[in-house]
Amino acid sequence: MVTEHNQEIDPTFSPLMPAHRQLNVHMKIQLEVNDIAGIRPCKHVKICEVQSGGPQNLGCLPRDCRNFVDQIRMLRLGDGDAEAIHQLFCRLQLKDENFFYSMDLDQDGRLRNVLWIHPKSRATYKEFHDVVSFDTTYLINRKIQAYVDNFDGCSVDFKGIVYDSLTIENFEIRWSDFLVKYHLDNNVWLTGLYDERAKWVPVYLHETFWAGMISTQRSEGMHAYFDEFVHSRSTLKQFMEQYDMAMCNKIQKEFIADFQSKNKVVKCVPTFRWEK
């Protein structure tokens, strides 16, 4: 430290000093509400900047907003993942006794697997009782895509082997050629995929009844739906926090669709009487 060195204080920099930066009560409330609703802090900051007449009138920095959101998340979900999930399930079960959950812990009390069934899903199955879809592919397809994209031409060949093989024999031959071509014979990850081929390669599933669905159709639809609430960087705590809101949103959309189907008449394009 050079004790003789000094600089004059410029009053124009005072808004950037920590002592002069603060979030007002309204901003804190809105940040917390928006975080629960899944709105990112950067979008909220832009709205506040417009409302205040520019970033110079905001009274704080975007970093302050992000720090506040991180702080309230820790306060709102202060326990570990397993405990936060258990508390959420207890609250959901108090609201509706038909909510079911089961948590699998290891000998050290760490969460290994968790299963929960929303009352709406149970009611739907009771009504139709034809198909139950277990989605184990969320974000997995993106990882496979990222992996094979690391090799020129590998992605195209990989997709062709998986989706264009017409027989099991054809798939086996093409898979072997694929490993030789890209020198992946000893790749542990691909070996694991191959061992499980009867569970995910379409050519092995032709004799399985899918109730008119392709293997990933239902899952991809649910992926797109939950993408509105969570993303690949969401923590398990954040996902559980957003889950109940996502389900309520889905139920409300179905309620509106039922209302519209019963109170609107679909206009037929042709003029045939039998279509009316």
N, C-alpha and C positions, 0 to 999 in steps of 0.2 A: 504494500500500500504506500502510495506517495502522499504524504500529509500536506505537502505544499500545493498539490494539484486540486483545483476546485473549479466548479462551473457555476455560472449564474443560473438561478432558478427561473425557468420560463413559465409564466402563469398559464399559457395556452396548453401546457401538457398536464395540467392538474386533473382534468377528467379521466386521464389514464392511470392515475395513481390509485392504489388499492383503497386508500382512505376515502376517496371520492367516488368510488364505484359501488353501487348497490342496486339490488333488485327490489322494486316496490312490491307491496302485497299483491296487487293485481297481477303482476307478471309472475309471481311465484305460484299463485293459484292456477293461472292459465297454463304454465309450464307443466305442473303436475297433472292437470286434467288432460292436456294434450299428450303427455307421455302415456297415460293409461289408455288413451284412445289410439295410440300407435303413431301419433304425429311426431316427427323428429324435431329436435330443438332448433335445427338450422332453419326450418320452415317457419317456426314460431317467431324466431328472431327477425326474419325478413318482414313478417307482418307487423311486428312491434316497431321496426324501423320506419315503415310507411306511416303508421299511426302517429308516431312521434315527430314526423317531419324530417327524418334522416337519421343515420347512425350516430351523428354527433350529439343528438338530443336523447339518445337511448338511456344514458346514465350508467351503462355497464358495457362489458365486452361479450361477444359470443361465447368466449371461454367461460365466463362467469355463469352463463345460462347452462352450459353443458355440465359444469361442476355441480350446480344446484340439482340438476336432474339425476346425476350419479348419486348425490347425497340422499335424495328422497327415495331413490330405489333401494338403497341400503337400509333406510329406516322402514320402508314399506315391506321389504322382504329381507329382514335382517338375519333370519336363520339360514341354515344350509339348504341345499337343494331338496334333500329328502324331507326335512321338516317343513319347508315351505309348501311342498306338494301335499304332504299329509294334512296340513292346516287347511289348504284350499279344498281338499276332498271332504274334510269334515264339514266345512261351511256349505258345500254343495249338497251334502247329504242331509244337513239340517233343513235346507230349503226344499228338498224333495227326497223322500225316503227311498224312491226307486233308483236313485243314483247309486251305482255299484263301483267299487274299486278294490284292488288287491295290490299290495306292495311286497316285492320279494327282496329281502335283505340278506347280505352274507353274514358270516359268523362275527364280523367286526361291526355289524350294524350299518354297513354301507349299501346304498341302493343299487340293485342289479337290474331288476326289471319292474315295470309298473304297468298295470292294466286298469283302465277305467271305461265304464260304459254309461253314456249319457241317457237319461230317461227317454229322450226323444228317439234315440236309436233303438232302445228296447221296445218302445211302442210301435215303431216302424217295422221291426222284425216280427212282432206279434201280429201285425196286420198283413204282412206279405210273406214272411217266413220262407224265403226262397234262397237268398244269397247273403253271406256275410263276407265282407272284404277286409282282409288284414293288410294294411299298407306297410310294407317293410322296405320301400324303395325311395322314400323321400330324401332328396339330396344325393342318393347313391348314384342315380343315373348321371348326375352332373360330375361326380367324381370319376366315373368310368369314362365319360366324354373327355374330361381334362387329361386323363391318363393316356388315352389312345391318341389324343391330339398332339402329344409330344413327338410323334413320329410322322414324317411325311408320308401320306398315303395310307397310313395305318388305320386311321379313323374310317375311311371309306371301305377298306377291306374288312374291318371288324364288323361294321354294320351289315355288309353284304353276307358275311358268314352267318350272322345271327338271324337276320330277317329274310334272306333270300334262299336259304337252304330248303329244298323241297322234301328231302328224306333224311332220316337219321344218318344213313351211310354217307350221304353227300356232306352233311355237317361235319362228321368225323374226319373225312378226308380233307376238307377245306380248313378245318381247325389245325390239323397237323401241318399242312402246308404253310399256314399263317405263322405258326411258331418257328418253323425253319426259316422262313423268309426274313423275319425280323429278329432272329436269334434270341427267341424268348423261351426256349425249351426249359430252362431252369428257373423261370420266373415264378416265385411262390404265390403271388397274388393271382395270376392267371391259372395256375394249377388248382387253386382253391375254387375259382369260378368254374373250371371244367368239372371238378368233382361234384359240383352242385348243378350241373347243366340240365338235369331232368326237371329242375324246379323253375327254370327261368327261360330256357331256349324255346321259342314257339314251336319248333318242329316236334319236340317231345310232348307237347301239350294238346295235340290235335284231337286226342280221344277223350279229353276232359270236358265235361259240360260246364259252360261259363255263362249260361243264362243270357246269351246274346251279347256279352261284353268281351272285348279283346282284353288281353292279359293286363294291360296297364291303363285301360280307359278310365276306370273309376278312380284309380289313384291319381292320375294326372289331373282329373277334374277337381279333386280335393286339394291337390298341390296348389293349383291356381287360386282356389278359394282362400286357403290359409296364407298365401303369399301377401294378401292384403293386410295381414295382422303380424306376421313374423317373417324373418328372413334368415339367411344362412348364418348370420352372426348373432342371432338372438340366443340368449342363454336359456337354460332349462327353466329357470325361475320366470323369465319374461314370457316364455311360451305359455306356462301354466297360468300366468296372470291374464294373458290375452285370450286363452282358450274359452273361458266362460262367455266373454264378450262376443267372440266369433260365433259361438253356438246360438246365443241370443239373437245376433244379427241374422243368422241363417233361418231361424225359426220365424222371425218377423217377416223375412222375404217370402217364405212359404205361405204365411198367413195372408199377406197382400196378394199373392198369386191366386190363392183360393178365392179370395173376395172378387178379384177381377174375373176369374173364370165363371163365377156364378152370377155376375151382374153385368157382363158385357156379351153382346151378340157378335160372333165372328162373321164378318161380311164375306160372302162367297164371291169369288171372281166370276165363275160361270153363272149362267142364269137357269141352270137345270133345277127343276122343282125338287127332285129327289135329294139334292144336296142341302136343302134348307132344313 
